[in-house]
Amino acid sequence: MSPDVLRFESLGTTCELFGVGIDHVRLAEGRAWIEDMHSRLTRFDAASELSRFNGSAGEWVAVSPELESLLRDALRAHDLSGGLVHAAVLGALMAAGYGRTFAAGPTTVLETVTPGALPALPRVLEVTPGAARLRQGFGIDLGGIAKGWLADRLASWLGPNCLVNLGGDLYARGAGPSGEGWPVGFGGTTVLLRDRAAATSGTHRRAWGEGLHHLVDPRTERPAETDLVEVSVVAATAADAEVHAKTALLLGRAAAPYYLGGCCSGWNLR
């Protein structure tokens, strides 16, 4: 059975929703949810909930259930990665020239900023039911974890046989169109995924200038220097896959297989 397909641009990337036995209206509702969440979670709009939260640094403020969940997931990602996936990198991204949407081009690189290791995220971000507080002088960027978080939740809502692909962070739910799983391109080949997720992290997709890209190493507060260009992984959830791919990329070629062997069912390093 051929799946219904909906493709659209959001989250700064190409998104795809596939469904077997899921009508186009439900796919369109899924798209509307993604676009609404993007408008609430983007750091590029001063009116977004995330930007308002960043602007309230130093104070306890009310947050929506969705932002609370994502902030908790950011703390979990920090713990899962041994501190390498760090959501409080907004200042470092701005200093490196990523001050507006990538399509609009880089902003000024702040050479006067003295880089150094970021403090552990739990020292910067506190979350309680319905509220959160960010330490003064820091800002949160959710681009590193939001796509996986969104893919997991949308796949759970859409139906029992669907695939949600948000710019390479994807969750495949159910048996797929042939009953054998959803075919997904992975490391130059095609794999069949059923109730599994995949994600890719790389330094080449959003890069500008010499050695400047969007992947910040929290140990230096600078764009990461790594001998890997791209890492793709298969994991239980898209949120986990994103964390594991980014962690492996930061660890580098020698250490990445040892890390991934303990958490992922498949990976590809490039």
Contacts in CASP RR format, 6 or more apart in sequence:
PFRMAT RR
TARGET T0000
AUTHOR 0000-0000-0000
METHOD contacts of the structure
MODEL  1
MSPDVLRFESLGTTCELFGVGIDHVRLAEGRAWIEDMHSRLTRFDAASEL
SRFNGSAGEWVAVSPELESLLRDALRAHDLSGGLVHAAVLGALMAAGYGR
TFAAGPTTVLETVTPGALPALPRVLEVTPGAARLRQGFGIDLGGIAKGWL
ADRLASWLGPNCLVNLGGDLYARGAGPSGEGWPVGFGGTTVLLRDRAAAT
SGTHRRAWGEGLHHLVDPRTERPAETDLVEVSVVAATAADAEVHAKTALL
LGRAAAPYYLGGCCSGWNLR
1 20 0 8 1.000
1 21 0 8 1.000
1 177 0 8 1.000
2 177 0 8 1.000
3 18 0 8 1.000
3 19 0 8 1.000
3 20 0 8 1.000
3 21 0 8 1.000
3 22 0 8 1.000
3 162 0 8 1.000
3 163 0 8 1.000
3 176 0 8 1.000
3 177 0 8 1.000
4 18 0 8 1.000
4 19 0 8 1.000
4 20 0 8 1.000
4 21 0 8 1.000
4 22 0 8 1.000
4 23 0 8 1.000
4 24 0 8 1.000
4 27 0 8 1.000
5 16 0 8 1.000
5 17 0 8 1.000
5 18 0 8 1.000
5 19 0 8 1.000
5 27 0 8 1.000
6 16 0 8 1.000
6 17 0 8 1.000
6 24 0 8 1.000
6 27 0 8 1.000
6 28 0 8 1.000
6 31 0 8 1.000
7 14 0 8 1.000
7 15 0 8 1.000
7 16 0 8 1.000
7 17 0 8 1.000
8 14 0 8 1.000
8 15 0 8 1.000
8 31 0 8 1.000
8 35 0 8 1.000
9 15 0 8 1.000
10 31 0 8 1.000
10 34 0 8 1.000
10 35 0 8 1.000
10 38 0 8 1.000
11 34 0 8 1.000
11 38 0 8 1.000
11 146 0 8 1.000
11 147 0 8 1.000
11 150 0 8 1.000
11 166 0 8 1.000
11 167 0 8 1.000
12 101 0 8 1.000
12 102 0 8 1.000
12 103 0 8 1.000
13 147 0 8 1.000
13 166 0 8 1.000
13 167 0 8 1.000
13 168 0 8 1.000
14 167 0 8 1.000
15 31 0 8 1.000
15 34 0 8 1.000
15 165 0 8 1.000
15 166 0 8 1.000
15 167 0 8 1.000
16 163 0 8 1.000
16 164 0 8 1.000
16 165 0 8 1.000
16 167 0 8 1.000
17 27 0 8 1.000
17 30 0 8 1.000
17 31 0 8 1.000
17 154 0 8 1.000
17 158 0 8 1.000
17 162 0 8 1.000
17 163 0 8 1.000
17 164 0 8 1.000
17 165 0 8 1.000
18 162 0 8 1.000
18 163 0 8 1.000
18 164 0 8 1.000
18 165 0 8 1.000
18 182 0 8 1.000
19 27 0 8 1.000
19 158 0 8 1.000
19 159 0 8 1.000
19 161 0 8 1.000
19 162 0 8 1.000
19 163 0 8 1.000
20 161 0 8 1.000
20 162 0 8 1.000
20 176 0 8 1.000
20 177 0 8 1.000
21 161 0 8 1.000
22 158 0 8 1.000
22 159 0 8 1.000
22 161 0 8 1.000
22 162 0 8 1.000
26 158 0 8 1.000
26 159 0 8 1.000
27 158 0 8 1.000
30 154 0 8 1.000
30 157 0 8 1.000
30 158 0 8 1.000
33 154 0 8 1.000
33 157 0 8 1.000
34 150 0 8 1.000
34 154 0 8 1.000
34 166 0 8 1.000
37 66 0 8 1.000
37 146 0 8 1.000
37 150 0 8 1.000
39 45 0 8 1.000
39 48 0 8 1.000
40 48 0 8 1.000
40 49 0 8 1.000
40 50 0 8 1.000
40 64 0 8 1.000
40 66 0 8 1.000
40 67 0 8 1.000
41 48 0 8 1.000
41 49 0 8 1.000
41 50 0 8 1.000
41 66 0 8 1.000
41 67 0 8 1.000
41 70 0 8 1.000
41 142 0 8 1.000
41 146 0 8 1.000
42 48 0 8 1.000
42 50 0 8 1.000
42 51 0 8 1.000
43 50 0 8 1.000
43 51 0 8 1.000
43 54 0 8 1.000
43 90 0 8 1.000
43 140 0 8 1.000
43 141 0 8 1.000
43 142 0 8 1.000
44 99 0 8 1.000
44 100 0 8 1.000
44 101 0 8 1.000
45 51 0 8 1.000
49 63 0 8 1.000
49 64 0 8 1.000
49 67 0 8 1.000
50 67 0 8 1.000
50 140 0 8 1.000
50 142 0 8 1.000
52 61 0 8 1.000
53 61 0 8 1.000
53 63 0 8 1.000
53 67 0 8 1.000
53 132 0 8 1.000
53 134 0 8 1.000
53 140 0 8 1.000
54 90 0 8 1.000
54 134 0 8 1.000
54 139 0 8 1.000
54 140 0 8 1.000
56 134 0 8 1.000
57 134 0 8 1.000
57 135 0 8 1.000
57 136 0 8 1.000
57 137 0 8 1.000
57 138 0 8 1.000
57 139 0 8 1.000
58 133 0 8 1.000
58 134 0 8 1.000
58 135 0 8 1.000
58 136 0 8 1.000
59 133 0 8 1.000
60 131 0 8 1.000
60 132 0 8 1.000
60 133 0 8 1.000
61 131 0 8 1.000
61 132 0 8 1.000
61 133 0 8 1.000
62 130 0 8 1.000
62 131 0 8 1.000
63 71 0 8 1.000
63 127 0 8 1.000
63 130 0 8 1.000
63 131 0 8 1.000
63 132 0 8 1.000
65 130 0 8 1.000
67 132 0 8 1.000
68 127 0 8 1.000
68 129 0 8 1.000
68 130 0 8 1.000
68 131 0 8 1.000
68 132 0 8 1.000
69 149 0 8 1.000
70 142 0 8 1.000
70 145 0 8 1.000
70 146 0 8 1.000
70 149 0 8 1.000
71 87 0 8 1.000
71 125 0 8 1.000
71 127 0 8 1.000
71 132 0 8 1.000
71 140 0 8 1.000
72 127 0 8 1.000
73 145 0 8 1.000
73 149 0 8 1.000
73 239 0 8 1.000
74 87 0 8 1.000
74 121 0 8 1.000
74 125 0 8 1.000
74 140 0 8 1.000
74 142 0 8 1.000
74 145 0 8 1.000
75 121 0 8 1.000
75 122 0 8 1.000
75 125 0 8 1.000
75 127 0 8 1.000
77 85 0 8 1.000
77 87 0 8 1.000
77 145 0 8 1.000
77 239 0 8 1.000
77 242 0 8 1.000
77 243 0 8 1.000
78 85 0 8 1.000
78 86 0 8 1.000
78 87 0 8 1.000
78 120 0 8 1.000
78 121 0 8 1.000
78 122 0 8 1.000
80 240 0 8 1.000
80 243 0 8 1.000
80 244 0 8 1.000
80 247 0 8 1.000
81 243 0 8 1.000
81 244 0 8 1.000
81 246 0 8 1.000
81 247 0 8 1.000
82 247 0 8 1.000
83 120 0 8 1.000
83 121 0 8 1.000
83 218 0 8 1.000
84 217 0 8 1.000
84 218 0 8 1.000
84 219 0 8 1.000
84 246 0 8 1.000
84 247 0 8 1.000
84 250 0 8 1.000
84 251 0 8 1.000
85 144 0 8 1.000
85 145 0 8 1.000
85 243 0 8 1.000
85 246 0 8 1.000
85 247 0 8 1.000
86 118 0 8 1.000
86 121 0 8 1.000
86 216 0 8 1.000
86 218 0 8 1.000
87 121 0 8 1.000
87 125 0 8 1.000
87 140 0 8 1.000
87 141 0 8 1.000
87 142 0 8 1.000
87 144 0 8 1.000
87 145 0 8 1.000
88 118 0 8 1.000
88 121 0 8 1.000
88 124 0 8 1.000
88 125 0 8 1.000
88 134 0 8 1.000
88 138 0 8 1.000
88 139 0 8 1.000
88 140 0 8 1.000
88 141 0 8 1.000
89 118 0 8 1.000
89 141 0 8 1.000
89 216 0 8 1.000
89 218 0 8 1.000
89 221 0 8 1.000
90 138 0 8 1.000
90 139 0 8 1.000
90 140 0 8 1.000
90 141 0 8 1.000
91 138 0 8 1.000
91 139 0 8 1.000
91 221 0 8 1.000
92 115 0 8 1.000
92 118 0 8 1.000
92 216 0 8 1.000
92 221 0 8 1.000
92 222 0 8 1.000
93 99 0 8 1.000
93 141 0 8 1.000
93 214 0 8 1.000
93 216 0 8 1.000
94 107 0 8 1.000
94 110 0 8 1.000
95 109 0 8 1.000
95 110 0 8 1.000
95 113 0 8 1.000
95 115 0 8 1.000
95 221 0 8 1.000
96 109 0 8 1.000
96 110 0 8 1.000
96 212 0 8 1.000
96 216 0 8 1.000
96 222 0 8 1.000
96 223 0 8 1.000
97 106 0 8 1.000
97 107 0 8 1.000
97 108 0 8 1.000
97 109 0 8 1.000
97 110 0 8 1.000
97 208 0 8 1.000
97 212 0 8 1.000
98 106 0 8 1.000
98 107 0 8 1.000
98 206 0 8 1.000
98 208 0 8 1.000
98 214 0 8 1.000
99 106 0 8 1.000
99 107 0 8 1.000
100 107 0 8 1.000
102 206 0 8 1.000
102 214 0 8 1.000
105 208 0 8 1.000
106 208 0 8 1.000
106 209 0 8 1.000
106 212 0 8 1.000
109 212 0 8 1.000
115 220 0 8 1.000
115 221 0 8 1.000
115 222 0 8 1.000
116 219 0 8 1.000
116 220 0 8 1.000
116 221 0 8 1.000
117 218 0 8 1.000
117 219 0 8 1.000
117 220 0 8 1.000
117 221 0 8 1.000
118 124 0 8 1.000
118 218 0 8 1.000
118 219 0 8 1.000
118 221 0 8 1.000
123 135 0 8 1.000
124 134 0 8 1.000
124 135 0 8 1.000
124 138 0 8 1.000
125 132 0 8 1.000
125 133 0 8 1.000
125 134 0 8 1.000
125 135 0 8 1.000
125 138 0 8 1.000
125 140 0 8 1.000
126 132 0 8 1.000
126 133 0 8 1.000
134 140 0 8 1.000
144 242 0 8 1.000
144 246 0 8 1.000
145 239 0 8 1.000
145 242 0 8 1.000
145 243 0 8 1.000
147 166 0 8 1.000
147 167 0 8 1.000
147 168 0 8 1.000
147 169 0 8 1.000
147 199 0 8 1.000
147 238 0 8 1.000
147 242 0 8 1.000
148 166 0 8 1.000
148 169 0 8 1.000
148 171 0 8 1.000
148 197 0 8 1.000
148 199 0 8 1.000
148 237 0 8 1.000
148 238 0 8 1.000
148 239 0 8 1.000
148 241 0 8 1.000
148 242 0 8 1.000
149 238 0 8 1.000
149 239 0 8 1.000
150 164 0 8 1.000
150 166 0 8 1.000
151 164 0 8 1.000
151 165 0 8 1.000
151 166 0 8 1.000
151 169 0 8 1.000
151 170 0 8 1.000
151 171 0 8 1.000
151 197 0 8 1.000
151 238 0 8 1.000
152 171 0 8 1.000
152 197 0 8 1.000
152 237 0 8 1.000
152 238 0 8 1.000
152 239 0 8 1.000
154 164 0 8 1.000
154 171 0 8 1.000
155 162 0 8 1.000
155 163 0 8 1.000
155 164 0 8 1.000
155 171 0 8 1.000
155 172 0 8 1.000
155 173 0 8 1.000
155 238 0 8 1.000
156 173 0 8 1.000
158 164 0 8 1.000
158 173 0 8 1.000
159 173 0 8 1.000
160 173 0 8 1.000
160 174 0 8 1.000
161 173 0 8 1.000
161 174 0 8 1.000
161 175 0 8 1.000
161 176 0 8 1.000
162 173 0 8 1.000
162 174 0 8 1.000
163 170 0 8 1.000
163 171 0 8 1.000
163 172 0 8 1.000
163 173 0 8 1.000
163 176 0 8 1.000
163 182 0 8 1.000
163 184 0 8 1.000
164 170 0 8 1.000
164 171 0 8 1.000
164 173 0 8 1.000
164 238 0 8 1.000
166 238 0 8 1.000
168 198 0 8 1.000
168 199 0 8 1.000
168 200 0 8 1.000
169 197 0 8 1.000
169 198 0 8 1.000
169 199 0 8 1.000
169 200 0 8 1.000
169 238 0 8 1.000
169 241 0 8 1.000
169 242 0 8 1.000
170 184 0 8 1.000
170 197 0 8 1.000
170 198 0 8 1.000
170 199 0 8 1.000
170 238 0 8 1.000
171 196 0 8 1.000
171 197 0 8 1.000
171 237 0 8 1.000
171 238 0 8 1.000
172 181 0 8 1.000
172 182 0 8 1.000
172 184 0 8 1.000
172 193 0 8 1.000
172 194 0 8 1.000
172 195 0 8 1.000
172 196 0 8 1.000
172 197 0 8 1.000
172 198 0 8 1.000
173 195 0 8 1.000
174 181 0 8 1.000
174 182 0 8 1.000
174 194 0 8 1.000
174 195 0 8 1.000
175 181 0 8 1.000
175 194 0 8 1.000
176 182 0 8 1.000
176 194 0 8 1.000
180 192 0 8 1.000
180 194 0 8 1.000
181 192 0 8 1.000
181 193 0 8 1.000
181 194 0 8 1.000
182 192 0 8 1.000
182 193 0 8 1.000
182 194 0 8 1.000
183 190 0 8 1.000
183 191 0 8 1.000
183 192 0 8 1.000
184 190 0 8 1.000
184 191 0 8 1.000
184 192 0 8 1.000
184 193 0 8 1.000
184 198 0 8 1.000
185 191 0 8 1.000
186 198 0 8 1.000
186 232 0 8 1.000
186 234 0 8 1.000
186 268 0 8 1.000
187 232 0 8 1.000
187 268 0 8 1.000
187 270 0 8 1.000
188 268 0 8 1.000
191 234 0 8 1.000
193 234 0 8 1.000
196 234 0 8 1.000
196 235 0 8 1.000
196 236 0 8 1.000
196 265 0 8 1.000
197 234 0 8 1.000
197 235 0 8 1.000
197 236 0 8 1.000
197 237 0 8 1.000
197 238 0 8 1.000
197 239 0 8 1.000
197 240 0 8 1.000
197 241 0 8 1.000
198 232 0 8 1.000
198 233 0 8 1.000
198 234 0 8 1.000
198 235 0 8 1.000
198 238 0 8 1.000
198 241 0 8 1.000
199 232 0 8 1.000
199 233 0 8 1.000
199 235 0 8 1.000
199 238 0 8 1.000
199 241 0 8 1.000
199 242 0 8 1.000
199 244 0 8 1.000
199 245 0 8 1.000
200 230 0 8 1.000
200 231 0 8 1.000
200 232 0 8 1.000
200 245 0 8 1.000
201 215 0 8 1.000
201 230 0 8 1.000
201 231 0 8 1.000
201 242 0 8 1.000
201 245 0 8 1.000
201 246 0 8 1.000
201 248 0 8 1.000
201 249 0 8 1.000
202 213 0 8 1.000
202 215 0 8 1.000
202 228 0 8 1.000
202 229 0 8 1.000
202 230 0 8 1.000
202 231 0 8 1.000
202 245 0 8 1.000
202 249 0 8 1.000
203 213 0 8 1.000
203 214 0 8 1.000
203 215 0 8 1.000
203 223 0 8 1.000
203 224 0 8 1.000
203 226 0 8 1.000
203 228 0 8 1.000
203 229 0 8 1.000
203 230 0 8 1.000
203 249 0 8 1.000
204 213 0 8 1.000
204 229 0 8 1.000
204 230 0 8 1.000
205 214 0 8 1.000
206 213 0 8 1.000
206 214 0 8 1.000
207 213 0 8 1.000
207 214 0 8 1.000
211 223 0 8 1.000
212 223 0 8 1.000
213 223 0 8 1.000
213 224 0 8 1.000
214 223 0 8 1.000
215 223 0 8 1.000
215 224 0 8 1.000
215 246 0 8 1.000
215 249 0 8 1.000
215 250 0 8 1.000
216 222 0 8 1.000
216 223 0 8 1.000
216 224 0 8 1.000
217 223 0 8 1.000
217 224 0 8 1.000
217 225 0 8 1.000
217 250 0 8 1.000
224 249 0 8 1.000
224 250 0 8 1.000
226 249 0 8 1.000
226 250 0 8 1.000
226 251 0 8 1.000
226 252 0 8 1.000
227 252 0 8 1.000
227 253 0 8 1.000
228 248 0 8 1.000
228 249 0 8 1.000
228 252 0 8 1.000
228 253 0 8 1.000
228 256 0 8 1.000
228 269 0 8 1.000
228 270 0 8 1.000
229 270 0 8 1.000
230 249 0 8 1.000
230 269 0 8 1.000
230 270 0 8 1.000
231 245 0 8 1.000
231 246 0 8 1.000
231 248 0 8 1.000
231 249 0 8 1.000
231 256 0 8 1.000
231 267 0 8 1.000
231 268 0 8 1.000
231 269 0 8 1.000
231 270 0 8 1.000
232 245 0 8 1.000
232 267 0 8 1.000
232 268 0 8 1.000
233 241 0 8 1.000
233 244 0 8 1.000
233 245 0 8 1.000
233 248 0 8 1.000
233 260 0 8 1.000
233 264 0 8 1.000
233 266 0 8 1.000
233 267 0 8 1.000
233 268 0 8 1.000
234 241 0 8 1.000
234 264 0 8 1.000
234 265 0 8 1.000
234 266 0 8 1.000
234 267 0 8 1.000
235 241 0 8 1.000
235 244 0 8 1.000
235 263 0 8 1.000
235 264 0 8 1.000
235 265 0 8 1.000
240 263 0 8 1.000
241 264 0 8 1.000
244 259 0 8 1.000
244 260 0 8 1.000
244 263 0 8 1.000
244 264 0 8 1.000
244 267 0 8 1.000
245 267 0 8 1.000
247 259 0 8 1.000
248 256 0 8 1.000
248 259 0 8 1.000
248 260 0 8 1.000
248 267 0 8 1.000
248 269 0 8 1.000
249 256 0 8 1.000
251 259 0 8 1.000
253 269 0 8 1.000
256 267 0 8 1.000
256 269 0 8 1.000
257 267 0 8 1.000
257 269 0 8 1.000
260 266 0 8 1.000
260 267 0 8 1.000
261 267 0 8 1.000
END
